[in-house]
Amino acid sequence: MDKAAKTGIISKFARQEGDTGSPEVQVAVLTQRIKELTEHLQKNKKDNSTRHGLLMMVSRRRTLLKYLSKENRERYLSLTTELGIRR
């Protein structure tokens, strides 16, 4: 993911100006990275170190989504709908 794409994602999901740490932003950035690594692994099936990193990212995203669903269910539902993540 290049810097421009990451900046676009951050500006789209940020709660306020300069927000990079909110769960929404973190989940959106992780989702983009997960999509890229999934495409990479479809071409390179034996790349086990990347597979391990991907599984760690999916676990991190799941943890953030669980936190967001407990804190604010509306934001969780809108975020999962917008990103196309299964609940």
C-alpha positions as CSV (number, residue, x, y, z in Angstrom):
1,M,0.0,0.0,0.0
2,D,1.5,3.3,-1.0
3,K,1.4,6.5,1.1
4,A,-1.3,8.2,-1.0
5,A,-3.7,5.2,-0.6
6,K,-3.1,5.0,3.1
7,T,-3.7,8.8,3.5
8,G,-6.9,8.5,1.6
9,I,-8.2,5.7,3.8
10,I,-7.2,7.6,7.0
11,S,-9.0,10.8,5.8
12,K,-12.1,8.9,4.9
13,F,-12.5,7.0,8.2
14,A,-11.0,9.5,10.7
15,R,-13.3,10.9,13.3
16,Q,-11.6,14.3,13.3
17,E,-8.6,15.9,11.6
18,G,-5.3,14.1,12.3
19,D,-7.0,11.0,13.7
20,T,-5.0,7.9,13.0
21,G,-5.5,5.8,16.1
22,S,-9.3,5.3,16.2
23,P,-10.5,1.8,15.8
24,E,-12.3,2.7,12.6
25,V,-9.1,3.9,10.9
26,Q,-7.0,1.0,12.2
27,V,-9.6,-1.5,10.9
28,A,-9.8,0.2,7.5
29,V,-6.0,0.2,7.0
30,L,-5.8,-3.4,8.2
31,T,-8.5,-4.4,5.8
32,Q,-6.7,-2.9,2.8
33,R,-3.4,-4.6,3.8
34,I,-5.3,-7.9,4.3
35,K,-6.8,-7.6,0.8
36,E,-3.3,-7.0,-0.7
37,L,-1.7,-9.9,1.1
38,T,-4.6,-12.2,0.1
39,E,-4.0,-11.4,-3.5
40,H,-0.2,-12.1,-3.0
41,L,-0.9,-15.4,-1.4
42,Q,-3.2,-16.6,-4.2
43,K,-0.1,-16.2,-6.5
44,N,2.5,-17.5,-4.0
45,K,0.9,-20.4,-2.2
46,K,4.0,-21.5,-0.4
47,D,4.9,-18.1,1.2
48,N,4.3,-19.2,4.8
49,S,5.9,-16.2,6.5
50,T,3.4,-13.9,4.7
51,R,0.6,-16.3,5.6
52,H,1.6,-16.0,9.3
53,G,1.6,-12.2,9.1
54,L,-1.8,-12.2,7.4
55,L,-3.2,-14.4,10.2
56,M,-1.8,-12.0,12.8
57,M,-3.4,-9.0,11.0
58,V,-6.8,-10.8,10.7
59,S,-6.6,-11.5,14.5
60,R,-5.7,-7.9,15.2
61,R,-8.6,-6.7,13.1
62,R,-11.0,-9.1,14.8
63,T,-10.0,-7.8,18.2
64,L,-10.5,-4.2,17.2
65,L,-13.9,-5.0,15.7
66,K,-14.9,-6.8,18.9
67,Y,-13.9,-3.7,20.9
68,L,-15.8,-1.4,18.6
69,S,-18.9,-3.5,18.7
70,K,-18.9,-3.3,22.5
71,E,-18.2,0.4,22.6
72,N,-20.5,1.7,19.9
73,R,-22.7,-0.7,17.9
74,E,-23.8,1.8,15.3
75,R,-20.3,2.7,14.3
76,Y,-19.4,-1.0,14.2
77,L,-22.3,-1.8,11.9
78,S,-21.7,1.1,9.5
79,L,-17.9,0.3,9.3
80,T,-18.5,-3.4,8.6
81,T,-21.1,-2.5,5.9
82,E,-18.8,0.1,4.3
83,L,-15.8,-2.2,4.2
84,G,-17.7,-5.3,3.3
85,I,-16.6,-7.3,6.3
86,R,-18.7,-10.2,7.5
87,R,-20.1,-10.0,11.0
